[in-house]
Structures are given as C-alpha cells and as structure tokens.
Amino acid sequence: MSLATWLFCLEHSQKTVDRMSAADYEEKVASPHLDTQVAVVGGGMAGLAAATALSEAGLQVILLEASDYFGGRVKQVQPFEGFAPIDLGGEFIHGSDSIITRTAKENGWVVQPCYKCEGMEKEYMFFYKDEFHPLLNSHPDIQEAWKAWDDIIFLWDKISKSELCQNAKNASCEDNGKSAGSHHVKPDSESKANSTHAELERATEIVSIQNPGVDAKDFKDMSIQQWLERQKCNDDVMAVFDSMYCQTVAAAPRQMGLYECAREENAWTYGDGNFRLAGSYSLLVEHFLKKCSEVEKRLCWQVTEVNWKGENGKDKKEKQGESKAGGLIWLKNQLGQTLTAKYVIITVPLTILKDGDINFIPPLPASKKRAIDGIEMRGALKIVCRFKSQFWPDNLNLIYRVRGFVSQIWMYTYDSMKSAEKCHLIAGFQTAEPAEEKINLSEQEVLDGFLQDLDHIFR
C-alpha cells in the first residue's frame, strides 16, 4: 500500500489549554470586563446550541471558550485540496431521526449513509485471530459475545414487561424475538418511569427472580465486566465484546454499569442507520455560529473561577443548590481578567469538572459532586490515512479489530468537488485504556503501528 498523506489526531481526557502571553491575549480579547445577562462556559456543540437558543429567546449572551476554535471535539482539517474537510473528532450521525439528521434535512445538507449496523451484510466484519468473520458468524466466541449482548438488551425488556404485566392498566405484554443486532426499542412511559429508587429496587427483585445468578443487592452497581464473568465468558469472548461495544462508547467493561447500559440501549428513539455529512461536521458548527451571530464570543478565554456574589457584591454564603435570584456571578479567566453575568451555564467537558479546573465559590452541592464523580469520560485515539488506491473490498466499510493496534477501522472514499479524482481514506479508532496507553507515542510511532496492522489484515 502506498501512503499519500496521513493525519493523526489524539483526543484524550487530559486538558489542552493554549498558553498565551498577555500581549497575545489582549489582541484576541477586546474588553477585559463585561456585564451580561447569561454567560455560557464552553464553546463545544452543547455551548453553541445553548448560546443559540438563549440568543433566539432574546437574552444577552456571551460565549466563553478556552481553546482557539469553537466546536469542541467536533473539529476538522482540510489537507486535501478539492475535497471536503476531514473530521478529526466526531464524525458519524447515529440514527435516521436524530436532531442532527433533521437539521441537515432542513438546511439541504448532503447526508451519506455509512455502515448499516444490521449485521446481515458484509459491510462490516470482525478481524479476529487472523481471520475475517461476518458480524453474525458461527465462530463460538463471536456467538457468545452476541448472546451476552442480547442478554443485556433484553434484561431491560424483562424488567419492563414484568412491571407492565403487573399493571392492570396495560392490556397485553408482548415479546419480540429480534436479535440485538437490529434491536431499537422505543420505551413506553412506564419503562421510562423506571428511574426512581423505589422502582429500581423493584426491578432488581424481578431480575433476581428471572436470573438466579444475579444478586439483587448488587444489581444496581454491577458492571458489564462482572456481568460477563457471571455469564462464564472467557477472555476471548470479553475481547470480542469490548471491540464491538465498549470501545464504541469509550469505556472499559469494568466501568460500565449493567443497568444503565440496558436502559440506555432500550431508550434509543433516534432511528436506525449511521450517516456522515458529506461536507463534514463543519456545516453544523457554521450553522450554529451563524444562528448566534449576535452573541458576544471569546476564544482563548479559559474560565478558572465562578464566584456567585450577592446583591451587595459580597461572596454568598448559601449553598449553590439553595441559590436565590439577585446578585451577580463573577467569572475569572487564566489571566485574572473578569466579567460578570446574571446567570451562568456550564457546558465544559466532564473531565474539566472532575479535575477541578474551575473553582466554584461557594463549592458545588454534594449532589452535583457525586454525579460528577460517578461518571467517567475516557480518551480516544483517531488516525486517518489517505491512500493512492483502494485495496479493500468495495462492500467492506467497517472492521471490528479484536486485539489489534486499534479497535475499529472504517474506510470510505470522497469524491472531488472539482475533478474525477478520488480520496481513499481509512480511519483507525480506539478509546479508553488502550488509547490512553498510546498518549506518549510519537505521531510516527502511531502511524507505523497502524500501517503494520493494516498490512497484517490485508496481506
């Protein structure tokens, strides 16, 4: 294979804050102090969406972003003249009825289908123990991994149906035997209501009855790792399961909650399929920037302190969870400059909050701290290579690479906007601990490792 151009993007949970001199900073920030109605901290997609909605509602808004661009992990580069930008971060649209799909349709953006995730076609395969295997293959390890996945999916189904059957208001309790490969349930209101502590206790009782190997007391805190071990899955089966599911959601099996995974998968309401914006996610970033054009924006403005003060300008003593109207919130950046706002919305990455990079005065309530501590956000590695010619089968779009240099590989081709030239691309993707272990590798080492793995797969 001949490599024409390659790109490397390592996204990890450690923060990357631009270090600027005071002089450089003053060139980017016109005013060191500003009073405003609402300050949105974080200029990723959540921050852009929040700023847009608030601005359209008639509020005065300022958007504060620590880095030198808006969009967060939705970031692009355009190294190939005549072709659409390459998404270095988020790339796919999951679901035919997501808000992004609807936004694309409303604006006339070209949306291209990617791999289907239905498991019946050879669009994506496992590469396991030096061989290609169709997704729903007869290999015992792959079959056992899918069975474990089915069990998790239908675990929630059992809970919902058991409660529905006991509710006199529901006339029937149907069972559908679809494979988890195509299972997308739109839960009814009864299922959605199973979030309170009392209902969770009832759910654990039901599951313990139907699954004797599960201790009801442990069910709420059981991890995917513990579940797989209880199902007697060996290391090979766990490796297959990790590649096809855990890597997709950027988590280690020991950190994924069984109950939460079952609930999340059954709560999916956004349709089937996976898609890609032909013009990259830059279209969505530009869309929001245009819609919030009236919003004051600050790049390289890293909020380091959020201080809620009373009407008299003195620090409030009450807990933030008991805050009352009135007073101002002071925000300080990395250079000590401040601005004030009546309200503040925090949309920064979870890792910023977990690492305490923003000092809240008074401290956040204990409930929020528990929530922050109870959720993980792991790192991800993505490498994109361009090749002069296509050496993979036309119908192969995605590979689950079990125990490889990366965990998932997808391939696609861009058409030129100016000529008949093609841009053949392969992306390697990995998350959680395997990706974080590569943080200290050089770009060349990552490139060499990825190309060697591709040589091994397509030898």
Helices and strands as residue ranges (DSSP letters): E 3-11, H 22-28, E 35-41, H 45-56, E 61-64, E 76-77, E 86-87, E 92-94, H 99-107, E 111-113, E 124-128, E 131-134, H 140-165, G 180-182, H 189-192, H 197-210, H 216-219, H 224-230, H 235-241, I 242-246, G 253-255, H 258-266, E 274-277, H 282-291, E 296-298, E 303-309, G 320-322, E 328-333, E 338-346, H 350-354, E 359-361, H 366-373, E 380-387, E 398-401, E 408-415, E 422-431, H 432-436, H 443-457
